[in-house]
């Protein structure tokens, strides 16, 4: 009786293939990090001298060229194009372009820098069509970006030229702007302005942060708060994170102010911690804001996941609406008028976002929802 070793050979080959793939990815990542952080010209990877060096160092590594992503993406259909404008520390104005496959793999394709030109609709269209045509217009199924006037009009003109492409808004950007609308409500303006002042003070005063940590330890609070969360200028969801972190240590800050250990230069911020009525109002406003904006934040964080799909977008927007409805039904709540205002914002943003049937169709066809 002889032992059949074929299955063992096949298992060994699979293991070796997986090891080679992992090694390839690790080396590619190191080279990418080198190019990005040390200002190396990216076309270096296409030079024959570079490929000769890589082959000499390891026969297991196959040098990746600048066309590797394009070659891989041409094998796929139903790609989604995403683009966004940003700026570098130099500063330089830059538009980045990515492609996402139906299996949620995202590839960085281009970074268009032209700081001396106005980034008009025509300028953006020219750059995007260059990327689209490099892979093939027939390979693309959708285009997505935030909804500034320029990016929105660029998307619309591209889908008009390529009718097989769908026009999508960036759901995370839309949720951030929805939170921004809520923050502008009169009932939250006072609290938001104080939140910014308090966070700004602690972000610039290391001694205040050290005393706050010490006070929380003396208070016997096991919940760790490294610092008050910083607020981003454009990511409006960070206001909620900052509000939660402030709420956790509000009483501790008041104790430090009363002991004259911490003193705010801004009289408005300082008076809140010396006046019980203002302190109580701040605590109440923080609780209201955190409760109302919480469902938006949970949805935002969930939809930032790389595997989120169109069905998930529809489900989470429905969940936000249901949460607001529950707040209105709660007879013990002290914020019905505020919730009504937020509902109006929610309905307006819903209509602006769901401008086609794709999301509902994806929801209806999602096997997890059957």
KARA-V379291 format. One line per field, one symbol per residue. ss: DSSP state (A for helix, B for strand, O for the rest). burial: 1 if it has 9 or more other ideal C-beta (glycine too) atoms within 8 Angstrom, else 0. A space follows every 50 residues. Layout:
ss: ???
burial: ???
This chain:
ss: OOOOOAAAAAAAAAAAAAAAAAAAAAAAAAAAAAAAAAOOOAAAAAOAAA AAAAAAAOOOOOOOOOOAAAAAAOOOOOBBBBBBBBBOOOOOBBBBBBBB OOOOOBBBBBBBBOOOOOOOAAAAAAAAAAAAAAAOAAABBBBBBOOOAA AAAAAAAAAAAOOOOBBBBOAAAAAAAAAAAAAOOAAAAAAAAAAAAAAA AAAAOAAAAAAAAAAAAAOOOOOOOOOOOOOOOOOOOAAAAAAAAAAAOA AAAAAAAAOOOOOOOOAAAAAAOOOAAAAAAAAAAAAAAAAAAAAAAAAA AAAOOOOOOAAAAAAAAAAAAAAAAAAAAOOOOOOAAAAAAAAAAAAAAA AAAOOOOAAAAAAAAOAAAO
burial: 00000000000000000001001100110010011000000001100001 10011000001010000011011101001111111000000011111111 10000111110100000010101110111111001100111111101001 11111111100100111111111111111111101001101111111110 11101001101110110010000010011010000111111111111011 01111110000101000111111000011011101111111111111111 01100001011111111011101100110000101001111110110111 01110001111110010000
